[in-house]
Amino acid sequence: MAQAAQPVTVAGRVALVTGAGSGLGRAIAVRLGAAGVRVAVHYGSSAQGAAQTVAAVRAAGGEAIAIAADLTDPAAAPRLVEEVTAALGRVEILVNNAATTRFIPFEDLDSADDEVWTALLRVNLLAPVSLARATFPAMAHAGWGRVLNVASTSAFEPAGSSLPYAVSKAALVSFTRGLAAVAPAGVAVSAVAPGWMDTPWTARHTGGTDAAVPAEVDVDEVARAAVELIGGTAGNGTVVVLDGGARWRRLQQGG
């Protein structure tokens, strides 16, 4: 009987984690740093949060730097990858975690105007596409690479903060599977799709109004699954839903 493939060693490799100033991005960055990965902590506006993530990575025994980039700018992705490469070396692990949203009822199509759609798709979908495009050549040349996209259970059902957000995450899932299908040898693309998490990101976007809503999954559980996908060998094209069974229960209840 053939033995199962063993997890690869990620120590010494370089990772770019977007939106890593807090929450899930920080948790993934810290776990990668603890595994010996050299981590570029991307942030959009929170330099203080990024500095705290860098400190947490270093406290876990890893190496990290913080780099700012405005992912609403179409030209930001290649520049970001160039900066990380110059500072740490070629990016072999890309974690597309950065995201944005607007809280708009699904039925309010007028409020979800073209500006909203463009803003959300730019950060949640097009930035990951651009970053993958910028990092894929180096991964292919090295014969090893990982792209880990952070989707959402909103990708699979008409729920979440807004229709544009749900669509952007559904498209990210489709992008994950499509990119995995054409990935060069040694390069794997996967995604995690968490349910509701108690993070500063959700608190910021809700203004604290949904603070009483219980989390469906723990942030560190999602981070652990993400890093296991990165370190594994069988995850190409995999999209892992992590919500404590909440979506399944809703389906069973017809909700």
The 8 nearest C-alpha neighbors of each residue, nearest first, counted from 0:
[[1, 2, 3, 4, 5, 233, 232, 6],
 [2, 0, 3, 4, 5, 233, 232, 6],
 [1, 3, 0, 4, 5, 6, 232, 233],
 [2, 4, 5, 1, 0, 6, 233, 232],
 [5, 3, 2, 232, 6, 233, 231, 7],
 [4, 6, 3, 7, 231, 232, 2, 230],
 [7, 5, 231, 230, 232, 8, 4, 227],
 [8, 6, 230, 231, 9, 5, 232, 229],
 [9, 7, 10, 6, 230, 34, 11, 12],
 [8, 10, 12, 36, 7, 11, 230, 35],
 [11, 9, 35, 36, 12, 8, 34, 37],
 [10, 12, 36, 35, 9, 37, 13, 8],
 [11, 13, 36, 10, 9, 37, 91, 14],
 [14, 12, 37, 90, 91, 36, 38, 92],
 [15, 13, 92, 38, 90, 93, 39, 37],
 [14, 16, 39, 93, 38, 94, 92, 17],
 [17, 15, 94, 40, 19, 41, 93, 39],
 [18, 16, 41, 97, 96, 19, 95, 94],
 [17, 19, 97, 42, 41, 96, 24, 20],
 [18, 20, 24, 25, 17, 40, 21, 41],
 [19, 21, 49, 48, 18, 42, 25, 52],
 [22, 20, 25, 19, 24, 48, 23, 199],
 [23, 21, 198, 25, 24, 199, 26, 200],
 [22, 24, 26, 25, 218, 27, 222, 21],
 [25, 23, 19, 27, 26, 22, 18, 21],
 [24, 26, 19, 21, 28, 23, 22, 27],
 [27, 25, 23, 29, 28, 24, 222, 219],
 [26, 28, 222, 30, 24, 25, 29, 23],
 [29, 27, 25, 31, 26, 30, 32, 24],
 [30, 28, 56, 32, 26, 31, 27, 25],
 [31, 29, 33, 27, 32, 28, 26, 34],
 [32, 30, 34, 28, 36, 33, 29, 27],
 [31, 33, 61, 36, 29, 35, 34, 56],
 [32, 34, 30, 59, 61, 31, 35, 60],
 [35, 33, 31, 32, 36, 10, 30, 9],
 [36, 34, 10, 32, 33, 61, 11, 37],
 [35, 37, 32, 10, 12, 11, 31, 34],
 [38, 36, 13, 62, 63, 12, 14, 32],
 [39, 37, 63, 14, 13, 36, 15, 40],
 [38, 40, 15, 64, 63, 65, 14, 41],
 [41, 39, 65, 19, 16, 64, 66, 38],
 [42, 40, 17, 66, 18, 67, 19, 65],
 [43, 41, 67, 18, 20, 44, 19, 49],
 [42, 44, 69, 68, 67, 45, 18, 41],
 [43, 45, 42, 46, 67, 69, 68, 47],
 [46, 44, 48, 47, 42, 43, 49, 20],
 [45, 47, 49, 48, 44, 50, 42, 20],
 [46, 48, 50, 45, 49, 51, 20, 52],
 [49, 47, 20, 51, 45, 50, 46, 21],
 [48, 50, 20, 52, 46, 51, 47, 65],
 [51, 49, 53, 47, 52, 48, 46, 54],
 [50, 52, 54, 48, 49, 53, 55, 47],
 [53, 51, 55, 49, 54, 50, 25, 20],
 [52, 54, 50, 56, 63, 51, 55, 64],
 [53, 55, 51, 57, 52, 56, 58, 50],
 [56, 54, 52, 58, 57, 53, 51, 59],
 [57, 55, 29, 59, 53, 61, 32, 58],
 [56, 58, 61, 60, 54, 59, 55, 62],
 [57, 59, 55, 60, 56, 54, 61, 53],
 [60, 58, 56, 33, 57, 61, 55, 32],
 [61, 59, 57, 58, 33, 56, 32, 62],
 [60, 62, 32, 57, 56, 33, 35, 59],
 [61, 63, 37, 57, 38, 32, 56, 60],
 [64, 62, 38, 53, 39, 37, 56, 61],
 [63, 65, 39, 40, 53, 38, 66, 62],
 [66, 64, 40, 39, 41, 49, 50, 53],
 [67, 65, 41, 40, 42, 64, 68, 39],
 [68, 66, 42, 43, 41, 65, 69, 44],
 [69, 67, 43, 70, 75, 42, 79, 66],
 [68, 70, 43, 71, 72, 75, 67, 44],
 [71, 69, 72, 75, 122, 68, 126, 76],
 [70, 72, 69, 122, 121, 73, 118, 126],
 [73, 71, 70, 75, 74, 69, 76, 121],
 [74, 72, 75, 71, 70, 76, 126, 121],
 [75, 73, 72, 76, 77, 78, 70, 129],
 [74, 76, 78, 72, 73, 70, 77, 79],
 [75, 77, 79, 130, 78, 74, 129, 80],
 [78, 76, 80, 79, 133, 75, 81, 74],
 [79, 77, 81, 75, 76, 80, 82, 74],
 [80, 78, 76, 82, 77, 81, 75, 83],
 [79, 81, 77, 83, 82, 78, 84, 76],
 [80, 82, 78, 84, 79, 83, 85, 77],
 [83, 81, 79, 85, 80, 84, 86, 78],
 [82, 84, 86, 80, 85, 81, 87, 79],
 [85, 83, 88, 89, 81, 87, 82, 86],
 [84, 86, 82, 83, 87, 88, 81, 89],
 [85, 87, 83, 84, 82, 88, 64, 81],
 [88, 86, 84, 83, 85, 13, 89, 37],
 [89, 87, 84, 85, 86, 90, 13, 83],
 [90, 88, 84, 91, 137, 13, 87, 83],
 [89, 91, 13, 92, 14, 84, 134, 88],
 [90, 92, 144, 138, 13, 14, 89, 145],
 [93, 91, 14, 145, 90, 144, 146, 13],
 [94, 92, 146, 15, 14, 147, 145, 16],
 [93, 95, 16, 147, 96, 148, 146, 15],
 [96, 94, 148, 17, 127, 97, 149, 147],
 [95, 97, 149, 17, 18, 94, 24, 98],
 [98, 96, 18, 17, 95, 123, 99, 122],
 [99, 97, 123, 122, 96, 100, 18, 119],
 [98, 100, 119, 122, 123, 97, 101, 164],
 [101, 99, 164, 119, 102, 160, 98, 204],
 [100, 102, 103, 161, 160, 99, 204, 115],
 [101, 103, 160, 161, 100, 104, 205, 204],
 [102, 104, 161, 101, 105, 160, 107, 111],
 [105, 103, 107, 106, 161, 102, 160, 162],
 [104, 106, 162, 107, 161, 103, 108, 158],
 [105, 107, 104, 108, 103, 162, 109, 161],
 [108, 106, 104, 109, 105, 110, 111, 103],
 [109, 107, 111, 110, 106, 105, 112, 104],
 [108, 110, 111, 107, 112, 106, 113, 103],
 [111, 109, 112, 108, 107, 103, 115, 104],
 [112, 110, 108, 109, 115, 107, 116, 103],
 [111, 113, 110, 115, 114, 109, 116, 108],
 [112, 114, 116, 115, 117, 111, 118, 110],
 [113, 115, 117, 112, 116, 118, 111, 119],
 [116, 114, 118, 112, 113, 117, 111, 119],
 [115, 117, 113, 119, 114, 163, 118, 120],
 [116, 118, 114, 120, 115, 119, 121, 113],
 [119, 117, 115, 121, 116, 120, 114, 122],
 [120, 118, 121, 116, 122, 117, 123, 99],
 [119, 121, 124, 123, 117, 122, 167, 118],
 [120, 122, 125, 118, 119, 71, 117, 124],
 [121, 123, 126, 119, 120, 71, 124, 70],
 [124, 122, 98, 120, 119, 121, 167, 125],
 [125, 123, 120, 127, 126, 171, 122, 167],
 [124, 126, 121, 128, 127, 122, 129, 120],
 [125, 127, 129, 122, 128, 124, 121, 130],
 [128, 126, 130, 129, 125, 124, 95, 131],
 [127, 129, 125, 131, 126, 130, 132, 124],
 [130, 128, 132, 126, 127, 131, 76, 125],
 [129, 131, 133, 127, 76, 132, 128, 126],
 [132, 130, 134, 128, 133, 129, 135, 127],
 [131, 133, 129, 130, 135, 134, 128, 136],
 [132, 134, 130, 131, 77, 135, 129, 80],
 [135, 133, 131, 132, 136, 137, 130, 90],
 [134, 136, 138, 137, 132, 131, 133, 139],
 [137, 135, 139, 138, 134, 140, 133, 132],
 [138, 136, 140, 139, 135, 134, 141, 89],
 [139, 137, 144, 135, 141, 140, 143, 136],
 [140, 138, 142, 136, 137, 141, 183, 135],
 [139, 141, 137, 138, 142, 136, 143, 135],
 [140, 142, 138, 143, 139, 137, 144, 91],
 [143, 141, 139, 185, 140, 138, 184, 186],
 [144, 142, 185, 186, 141, 138, 139, 91],
 [145, 143, 186, 91, 138, 92, 187, 185],
 [144, 146, 92, 187, 186, 188, 229, 93],
 [147, 145, 188, 93, 94, 92, 189, 187],
 [146, 148, 94, 189, 190, 188, 93, 95],
 [147, 149, 190, 95, 94, 150, 189, 96],
 [150, 148, 96, 191, 190, 95, 192, 147],
 [149, 151, 192, 168, 191, 148, 171, 172],
 [152, 150, 192, 193, 153, 154, 168, 194],
 [151, 153, 154, 194, 192, 155, 193, 240],
 [154, 152, 165, 151, 155, 158, 156, 159],
 [155, 153, 169, 168, 152, 165, 151, 156],
 [156, 154, 153, 152, 169, 157, 151, 165],
 [155, 157, 153, 158, 154, 152, 165, 159],
 [158, 156, 153, 159, 165, 155, 162, 154],
 [159, 157, 153, 156, 165, 160, 161, 162],
 [158, 160, 153, 161, 165, 157, 164, 162],
 [159, 161, 102, 103, 101, 164, 100, 158],
 [162, 160, 103, 164, 163, 102, 105, 159],
 [161, 163, 165, 105, 164, 166, 160, 157],
 [164, 162, 166, 161, 165, 116, 167, 119],
 [165, 163, 167, 161, 162, 166, 100, 168],
 [166, 164, 153, 162, 154, 168, 167, 163],
 [165, 167, 169, 163, 168, 164, 170, 162],
 [168, 166, 164, 170, 165, 169, 120, 124],
 [167, 169, 171, 154, 150, 165, 170, 166],
 [170, 168, 154, 166, 172, 171, 167, 165],
 [169, 171, 173, 167, 168, 172, 174, 166],
 [172, 170, 168, 174, 169, 173, 124, 175],
 [173, 171, 175, 169, 170, 174, 168, 176],
 [172, 174, 170, 176, 175, 171, 177, 169],
 [173, 175, 171, 177, 172, 176, 178, 170],
 [176, 174, 172, 178, 173, 177, 189, 171],
 [175, 177, 236, 179, 173, 174, 178, 180],
 [176, 178, 174, 180, 179, 175, 173, 181],
 [177, 179, 180, 175, 181, 176, 174, 182],
 [180, 178, 188, 236, 182, 176, 177, 181],
 [179, 181, 177, 178, 182, 176, 236, 235],
 [182, 180, 178, 179, 183, 177, 176, 184],
 [181, 183, 179, 186, 180, 178, 187, 184],
 [184, 182, 186, 139, 185, 181, 142, 187],
 [183, 185, 186, 142, 182, 139, 143, 187],
 [184, 186, 143, 142, 183, 144, 187, 139],
 [185, 187, 144, 143, 183, 184, 145, 182],
 [188, 186, 235, 145, 179, 144, 146, 182],
 [187, 189, 146, 179, 235, 236, 145, 147],
 [190, 188, 237, 147, 236, 235, 238, 175],
 [191, 189, 148, 238, 147, 149, 239, 237],
 [190, 192, 239, 149, 238, 150, 240, 193],
 [191, 193, 151, 150, 240, 152, 239, 241],
 [194, 192, 241, 151, 242, 240, 152, 191],
 [193, 195, 242, 152, 215, 151, 241, 196],
 [194, 196, 215, 214, 216, 193, 197, 242],
 [197, 195, 214, 216, 198, 215, 218, 194],
 [196, 198, 214, 201, 195, 199, 218, 217],
 [199, 197, 22, 200, 201, 196, 202, 23],
 [198, 200, 202, 201, 203, 22, 21, 197],
 [201, 199, 203, 198, 202, 204, 22, 21],
 [200, 202, 204, 203, 198, 199, 205, 197],
 [203, 201, 199, 207, 205, 200, 204, 206],
 [204, 202, 200, 206, 201, 205, 199, 207],
 [203, 205, 201, 202, 206, 200, 100, 101],
 [206, 204, 207, 202, 208, 203, 201, 209],
 [205, 207, 203, 208, 204, 202, 209, 201],
 [206, 208, 202, 205, 210, 209, 203, 204],
 [209, 207, 206, 205, 210, 211, 202, 212],
 [210, 208, 211, 212, 207, 205, 202, 206],
 [209, 211, 207, 212, 208, 202, 213, 197],
 [212, 210, 209, 213, 208, 207, 214, 197],
 [211, 213, 209, 210, 214, 195, 197, 215],
 [214, 212, 211, 215, 210, 197, 195, 196],
 [213, 215, 196, 195, 216, 197, 212, 217],
 [214, 216, 242, 195, 243, 194, 196, 213],
 [217, 215, 242, 214, 196, 243, 194, 218],
 [216, 218, 220, 219, 196, 221, 214, 215],
 [219, 217, 221, 220, 23, 196, 222, 216],
 [218, 220, 222, 221, 217, 223, 26, 23],
 [221, 219, 223, 217, 218, 222, 224, 216],
 [220, 222, 224, 218, 219, 223, 225, 217],
 [223, 221, 27, 219, 225, 224, 220, 26],
 [222, 224, 220, 226, 221, 225, 219, 227],
 [225, 223, 227, 221, 222, 226, 228, 220],
 [226, 224, 222, 228, 223, 227, 221, 229],
 [225, 227, 229, 223, 228, 224, 230, 222],
 [228, 226, 224, 230, 229, 225, 231, 223],
 [229, 227, 231, 225, 226, 230, 234, 224],
 [230, 228, 226, 227, 231, 145, 225, 147],
 [231, 229, 227, 7, 6, 228, 226, 9],
 [230, 232, 6, 228, 229, 227, 233, 7],
 [231, 233, 234, 6, 4, 230, 7, 5],
 [234, 232, 235, 231, 4, 228, 187, 237],
 [233, 235, 237, 228, 232, 236, 189, 231],
 [234, 236, 187, 188, 237, 189, 179, 233],
 [237, 235, 176, 179, 189, 188, 234, 175],
 [236, 238, 189, 234, 235, 239, 190, 176],
 [239, 237, 190, 191, 189, 240, 236, 192],
 [238, 240, 191, 192, 237, 190, 241, 193],
 [241, 239, 192, 193, 191, 242, 238, 152],
 [242, 240, 193, 192, 243, 194, 239, 216],
 [241, 243, 194, 215, 216, 244, 193, 245],
 [242, 244, 245, 215, 216, 241, 194, 246],
 [243, 245, 247, 242, 246, 248, 241, 215],
 [246, 244, 248, 247, 243, 242, 249, 215],
 [247, 245, 249, 248, 244, 250, 242, 152],
 [246, 248, 250, 244, 249, 245, 251, 252],
 [249, 247, 251, 245, 250, 246, 252, 244],
 [250, 248, 254, 252, 246, 251, 247, 253],
 [249, 251, 253, 247, 252, 248, 254, 246],
 [252, 250, 248, 249, 253, 247, 254, 246],
 [253, 251, 249, 250, 254, 248, 247, 246],
 [252, 254, 250, 251, 249, 248, 247, 246],
 [253, 249, 252, 250, 251, 248, 246, 247]]
